[in-house]
C-alpha cells in the first residue's frame, strides 16, 4: 500500500480522563408567581426546594455536569495517545463560572424575580473519559475545554464547528446528595430567601409576598 494512502487512512485516538467526581449545577430564573404556585405550591416548608429540585432532575435531567473548576482559565491535562504515550498539556477554558451564569440571568431580572441554584455533589468516584478520533496526528494547542456553571462539560478540537470530543460511559459516582436554594432579586442584588420566614406570613398571595419584600429591601 502506498505510504501516503496508508497514512491518510490511519486513525489516531486521543483520550482525556477525568479522575475526579463530577458534580452537577444549574441556575434557573422564575417569576415570583411561578415560584409560589409551581415550585412551592403555596407551602413553604423547609425542604420544598430540595423536593422540587429532585423532581426536576428526574423529569428534565439535562443539568451541566463535570469536573469543577474554581475560576481557572487554563487547566493541565494528560492526553493519552493511540500508541500508549501521554502528554501533559495546558488546555484553555471557555465558558462561564457559576457566578457568571448568575450575573447573566440577573441582567434580565426585575424586582421580585426568583433565582434558584441547584446542585448535586458526589462523595467519591470519577467522571467519564473524553476521546476524539482523527485522521491525522493531533495539534495539542487546538484542544479547548468548555465550561458551564463552573464545570467542564465538554472538550472541542479546532473550534466548536470542527470537532467535539465524544464521551465513554465509563463513569462511576457514589454517594450523591442534592440541594437547592432560592434568591429574590431586588434593587440589582440577590437576597437568599428564608422559607421559614415566608411561611410565617399571614398570606401566601403573590401581591402580599411582593409587598413584604418591598418593605424589607426598600
URTABEL-V359213 format. One record per helix or strand. SS is the DSSP state (2 for helix, 1 for strand). FROM is the first residue (numbers start at 1). TO is the last residue. Records with the same first field share a line. If there is no record, write none. Layout:
SS = FROM-TO / FROM-TO
This chain:
2 = 3-9 / 32-39 / 48-59 / 98-106 / 140-142 / 195-199 / 206-217
1 = 12-18 / 23-30 / 65-68 / 74-80 / 86-95 / 114-134 / 143-148 / 151-157 / 164-164 / 166-167 / 172-186 / 189-192
